[in-house]
Amino acid sequence: RLKFAVKMSGDLALAVKDQDSGQFGLDHVLTVNGADASKVGIERSFNEWLFRKALPADMVVIYINSRLLKSASGAAIVCANDTKVEDADKSGINLTELMNLKSLATSTGVTILSGADIFKPNNENPQYMQSRFVHYLVEALKSGGATFPVAMLAEYVWQKVKQESTEAGGPEQTPVLALASEQSLTSGIPLG
């Protein structure tokens, strides 16, 4: 069980909506938790909200905090609140293709900042009551006042998370920044 999943998504949503840090419009942030986080609810949030609301030049931040299962075929399955382990291929959300971050970024033109690569830990820290990734991402957003370019924000989060996971002696955690393309100007654009 993920102890701080709802808190982390709430903290991140508040940070990106805050006009002094993330500067996302209040109507441009959707948090899906609890009963709404079923397979149908999550798919609906993408199909009926994100894909209709996002414009080609928009910055899109997607934060998923869930368990991953590996299917018999090796596919990564994100567990929704109604996923059945014995039927994960059908009742979960297949993210193997989406979670190939560099390939997804290149093929879609989307730049991705992830807490960790697929099947790698995104460790929670009880001191923060959230993951190291969310803690340092929110910290960077608040301290940078939405002026940090994406690459600088990613570097700050990467260094802090890696340092803390090394010092804690637990599983290594390494955030991933996958740029839309090597020539992408996205890395220099402020997040907010």
C-alpha positions in Angstrom: 0.0 0.0 0.0 1.3 3.5 -0.9 1.0 5.5 2.3 1.2 9.0 0.9 -0.2 8.7 -2.6 -3.2 11.0 -2.1 -1.0 13.5 -0.2 1.7 13.5 -2.8 -0.7 14.1 -5.7 -2.4 16.9 -3.7 0.9 18.5 -2.8 2.0 18.5 -6.4 -1.3 19.8 -7.6 -1.1 22.7 -5.1 2.4 23.5 -6.2 1.7 23.7 -9.9 -1.5 25.7 -9.3 0.3 28.2 -6.9 0.8 31.5 -8.8 4.2 31.9 -7.0 5.5 28.6 -8.1 3.9 26.5 -10.9 1.6 29.1 -12.3 -0.7 26.5 -14.0 -4.3 27.7 -14.4 -6.6 26.4 -11.7 -8.7 24.8 -14.5 -5.7 23.2 -16.0 -4.9 20.8 -13.2 -6.8 17.6 -12.6 -6.2 15.2 -9.7 -7.7 11.7 -9.9 -7.8 9.9 -6.6 -10.0 7.5 -4.7 -13.1 6.1 -6.4 -12.3 8.2 -9.5 -9.0 6.3 -9.9 -10.6 3.2 -11.5 -9.4 2.0 -14.9 -12.4 3.7 -16.5 -11.9 6.9 -14.5 -8.3 7.2 -15.4 -8.9 6.5 -19.1 -11.7 9.0 -19.0 -9.4 11.7 -17.5 -7.1 11.3 -20.4 -9.7 10.9 -23.2 -12.4 13.3 -22.0 -10.3 15.9 -20.2 -6.6 16.0 -21.1 -6.8 15.2 -24.8 -9.6 17.7 -25.3 -8.1 20.5 -23.1 -4.4 20.4 -23.9 -3.2 22.5 -26.8 -0.2 21.7 -29.0 2.1 24.3 -27.3 0.9 23.4 -23.7 3.2 22.1 -21.0 1.6 18.9 -19.7 2.6 17.3 -16.4 1.3 13.8 -15.7 2.0 12.4 -12.3 1.1 8.7 -11.6 1.5 7.3 -8.2 0.5 3.6 -8.2 1.8 0.1 -8.1 3.2 -1.4 -11.2 2.8 -5.1 -12.1 4.7 -7.0 -14.7 2.4 -9.0 -16.9 3.3 -12.5 -18.2 4.4 -10.9 -21.4 6.6 -8.4 -19.6 4.2 -5.4 -20.0 4.1 -2.8 -17.3 0.6 -2.6 -15.9 -0.4 0.4 -13.7 -2.8 -0.7 -11.0 -6.0 1.4 -10.9 -8.1 1.1 -7.8 -10.1 -1.7 -9.4 -7.2 -3.7 -10.9 -7.3 -7.4 -10.2 -3.8 -8.9 -9.9 -5.0 -12.2 -11.5 -6.4 -10.3 -14.5 -4.0 -7.3 -14.6 -3.6 -7.4 -18.4 -7.3 -6.6 -18.8 -8.2 -4.7 -15.6 -5.0 -2.6 -15.3 -3.6 0.1 -17.6 -0.8 -1.1 -19.9 2.1 1.4 -19.8 5.0 -0.6 -21.2 4.9 1.4 -24.4 4.2 4.7 -22.7 6.9 4.2 -20.1 9.6 3.8 -22.6 10.3 7.4 -21.8 12.9 8.3 -24.4 10.9 6.6 -27.2 7.6 8.3 -26.1 9.2 11.7 -25.9 10.8 11.4 -29.4 7.7 10.0 -31.1 5.1 12.3 -29.5 7.1 15.5 -29.2 6.4 15.5 -25.4 9.2 16.2 -22.8 8.9 13.9 -19.8 10.3 14.2 -16.3 9.7 11.0 -14.3 10.5 10.1 -10.8 12.3 6.9 -12.0 12.4 4.7 -15.0 10.0 1.7 -15.4 10.2 -0.9 -12.7 12.7 1.3 -10.7 11.7 2.5 -7.2 10.2 5.9 -6.6 10.8 5.8 -2.8 8.6 7.4 -0.3 10.2 9.2 2.7 8.1 9.2 5.9 9.8 12.4 7.0 8.2 14.3 4.1 5.1 12.0 3.9 5.7 11.9 0.1 8.2 10.6 -2.3 11.7 12.1 -2.6 10.8 13.0 -6.2 7.6 14.9 -5.4 9.3 16.5 -2.3 12.2 18.0 -4.4 10.0 18.8 -7.4 7.7 20.9 -5.2 10.7 22.4 -3.4 12.2 23.4 -6.7 9.0 24.9 -8.0 8.5 26.9 -4.8 12.1 28.2 -4.7 12.3 28.9 -8.4 9.0 30.8 -8.6 8.3 29.0 -11.9 11.4 30.6 -13.5 13.5 27.4 -13.6 13.9 26.1 -17.1 12.8 22.4 -17.3 16.4 21.2 -17.6 17.5 23.1 -14.5 14.5 21.9 -12.5 15.2 18.3 -13.6 18.9 18.6 -12.7 18.1 19.9 -9.2 15.6 17.1 -8.6 17.9 14.5 -10.0 20.8 15.6 -7.8 18.8 15.8 -4.6 16.9 12.5 -5.1 20.0 10.6 -6.1 22.0 12.1 -3.1 19.3 11.3 -0.6 18.7 7.7 -1.9 22.5 7.1 -1.7 22.7 8.5 1.8 19.7 6.5 3.0 21.3 3.3 1.9 18.1 2.0 0.3 17.4 1.3 -3.3 18.9 3.8 -5.7 16.4 6.2 -7.3 17.2 8.1 -10.4 14.7 10.5 -12.0 14.6 10.6 -15.8 14.3 13.6 -18.1 13.4 12.6 -21.6 13.4 15.5 -24.1 11.1 15.5 -27.0 14.2 15.7 -29.3 17.8 16.5 -28.9 17.2 19.8 -30.6 14.2 20.5 -28.4 13.9 24.0 -26.9 11.6 22.6 -24.2 14.5 22.1 -21.8 15.1 25.9 -21.6 11.4 26.8 -21.1 10.3 27.6 -17.5 7.8 25.1 -16.2 5.1 27.6 -15.2 
